[in-house]
Structure formats: structure tokens, C-alpha cells
Amino acid sequence: MNTEWRIDTRIIHGNQGPDPQTGAISQSIIPAVAYAFPDTETAAAVVCGEAEGVYYGRYGNPTSRTLELKIAALEGGEDALGVSSGMAAISIALLGFLQQGDHVLVTKDVYGGTYSFLTSLAPRFGITFDFVDCTDVQCLIEAIKPNTKAVYIETPSNPKLTILDIEAITEACQARQLPVIVDNTFMSPCLQNPLALGADVVVHSATKYINGHGDVLAGFIIGKKDMIQFMRKKLMGDLGQQLNAWDAFLILRGMKTMGLRVERHCANAQKVAEFLESHPSIEQVFYPGLESHPQYQLAQRQMKGMGGIVSFEVKGGLQQGKKLINSLQLAMISFSLGDPETLVQHPASMTHASIPQEERLKFGITDGLIRISVGLEDAEDIIADFAQALLNIREDAHVESNIG
Ligand SMILES: Cc1ncc(COP(=O)(O)O)c(C=O)c1O
């Protein structure tokens, strides 16, 4: 790969060329489970990681390997591991650093699945955790315990779009030999590269922007070669969380347009966020591209684009929020994000329902909060949809106040 290439070229050509036998430009799907070796020495070298190669489908396949090398290069890591979902990537990354008796510090306001893993599954294996406000690095440092073995952050966070200073956090953690794991899902490798900012490990839900078409569940872990090798053999392999060849092929295909898609998601999200912020029925908008965002300056410095997710609170809280969501005609009510379609959801009852209300409020996830994954449609049509839904709830409120 030409190391001078810029991101859009690397997304298309990086670690991927025509098939040497057929000349096929699109990647072949190789679903084989078993692979033949010329002799036992070569087989042994591949199994122990001394030689590059694939030996059994539960540890990877040639199609997912092409994708892993591409993702590793895009994130600036030594190696990457492709797994069956974003949660597989998160759980493998955490279990790669933690064992019985260990403690992990986690930024508050993380994805609901991560919260659920830490609060319900990890304690069964003797792993403890604390959620801390990582916007304040001092607060993070003070929360470190003698048995703290890792720090886990998500920036921008889901769903509040809190931005954390990756460089400041990794600097503080490096001084204390604490590895930092960053969930980079909301940014994709196009907009933020945490390893370049000092992080040790990056995880992605490739279900979102990386694949970008809402038809694959997948995840990636990116970091040092030895660590990835350990996770491949001892975690993914033993737990059986591999990425299959067909899904790897779909991601390789979907990724070709990632640069273009992400650019459009960002442009549309900025317009939608500005529209909502100027609307009289909206209480507050959370989008790092708005000057009103508490970490606006940091976001401008750290991120190459502000992403496609906008969260907001409508005046009148939960009831008005629900009415608004139900009045949308173009945007769909759905759990996922990063798809071509604009998707809307209510975190308190959907993606973050596993977090008890009291905890949710500590994370700033109010009952009235709504999250939009702004799609690739014409921004004017997305805005028109929200405008009609807002008009609808305003008229309802007017009628109700006349009745009352
Ligand atoms: C920030 C973030 N990380 C991880 C995940 C989990 O990804 P997956 O659904 O692919 O397991 C999600 C899912 O929404 C997410 O939003």
C-alpha cells in the first residue's frame, strides 16, 4: 500500500488488490473452514502466529483477513481482529485486559450493551468497575484503584455525544501503565484515529458506519500484534465469535463508499442540528458541531468531522417526545445507526433501557431525550419531516391547552 495515499484512496485500495489468479477486482468470498498445508512445520508456524495464514475457520478466513488488514491500516494499528458484532469486540477487548479481581474505569454515558456487559456479566467473573466522568481527567485519576487494569471510553458517547479528550486521558493513563480502550464507532476510521492520540486499543461496531448499509453485524478490535493474536486465539477462538466470510465480503463492499457516506452524514447532521436548535419547541440539542456543545472546541481539534448523530430534547419531555417520534413520516423508529436511512429512537426505552432510570439520569439520559441517526437522504427532506412532526405536536399542545 502506498503510505502517501489519503484516506478515501486507502479505503478503496488499501491492503486490497485484484485476485492474483482471476484478476477479479471485487474480493472473493472464501468460506472454507479447513486449509491444507504443505507440511507440518508450516502448519505449526501458522497456528502459533509465526507465519501469516489461516488454519481453521473459527480463527478467521481469508476474506475477513483482507478486511482486518484494511481496518488495521485505516486506524493506524499493527493488526486487527474482525468479530461477529460490536459487542463481541467490546467484550473481547475488555476480557483481554481483565481477569478475576481486576477493576476497570469506564466513562459514564456508554452504549447500553457495554453497560449491560459490565454490570451483569463481568461481575460473575470477579471483574469490578466504576463509571466516572471522564470529561474531568482529574476525576478519572482519583478513581484509579490499586487493582485498576484498564480504562474504557467512548467518544463521542452514545447517546449524549459527550466528547472526551483522548490525548489527555491516554497521557494520564500511560503515566500509570493503564491501557486505554476507545470505542470509535460514532466516528468511523474516517473521522478519528484514537491510536494516533495515544490509545492502546480501538473497538468498532462495524454494524454502523463501516458497513453502512444496515445488513451486517460485525465488530473490530485494533491494536498491537501480540495482543490481537492473544484475542484471536484465546478469546474469539475459544468463545466462537468469528466474523464469517460472507459478512466480511459485504463490509468490504459497503466500505468502498465509507468516505463519501461519512462526509454526507456529517453535512446532513449539521443542517438538522442547526434546524432543531433554532426551533422554538426544542429544549436542547446535543451535537458537537454546534457552538453550544460543551466540548465544541475539543471536538473541532480532535475530530475530522462531527459525525452523523444528533440528540435533542423536545419541550414537554417524554410525552411530547413520543408524539414527535410517532409523527415522523420519513425517519424510521429503529435501534441502529449509521445506515443510509434516517433512524430515530428513544434511548430511555430503547437502546439504554437496560440502565435503571436513576443511573440513566446520572448519565444525562433523560426520559425526553431523542437520538437521530441522520441518514443520506436530502437534508431538506429530513428537515421537512421534523418540521411537520414539530408542527403536529405544537398543534396538539395548542388543542390540549384550549381543552384544559
Ligand atoms: C457506540 C456503540 N458501540 C457498540 C455498539 C454495539 O454494536 P453491535 O450492535 O454491533 O454489537 C453499539 C450499538 O449500537 C454502539 O452504538
The ligand as an SDF file (V2000), in Angstrom:
LIG
                    3D

 16 16  0  0  0  0  0  0  0  0999 V2000
  -21.2180    3.1110   20.4050 C   0  0  0  0  0  0  0  0  0  0  0  0
  -21.6140    1.6770   20.1990 C   0  0  0  0  0  0  0  0  0  0  0  0
  -20.7230    0.7160   20.4800 N   0  0  0  0  0  0  0  0  0  0  0  0
  -21.0480   -0.5870   20.3120 C   0  0  0  0  0  0  0  0  0  0  0  0
  -22.2860   -0.9760   19.8720 C   0  0  0  0  0  0  0  0  0  0  0  0
  -22.6110   -2.4660   19.7590 C   0  0  0  0  0  0  0  0  0  0  0  0
  -22.5880   -2.8530   18.4170 O   0  0  0  0  0  0  0  0  0  0  0  0
  -23.2820   -4.1760   17.8540 P   0  0  0  0  0  0  0  0  0  0  0  0
  -24.7410   -3.9440   17.8280 O   0  0  0  0  0  0  0  0  0  0  0  0
  -22.6540   -4.3460   16.5090 O   0  0  0  0  0  0  0  0  0  0  0  0
  -22.9290   -5.3010   18.7730 O   0  0  0  0  0  0  0  0  0  0  0  0
  -23.2320   -0.0050   19.5750 C   0  0  0  0  0  0  0  0  0  0  0  0
  -24.5720   -0.3970   19.0970 C   0  0  0  0  0  0  0  0  0  0  0  0
  -25.4400    0.4120   18.8900 O   0  0  0  0  0  0  0  0  0  0  0  0
  -22.8880    1.3640   19.7350 C   0  0  0  0  0  0  0  0  0  0  0  0
  -23.7600    2.3360   19.4760 O   0  0  0  0  0  0  0  0  0  0  0  0
  1  2  1  0
  2  3  1  0
  2 15  2  0
  3  4  2  0
  4  5  1  0
  5  6  1  0
  5 12  2  0
  6  7  1  0
  7  8  1  0
  8  9  2  0
  8 10  1  0
  8 11  1  0
 12 13  1  0
 12 15  1  0
 13 14  2  0
 15 16  1  0
M  END
$$$$
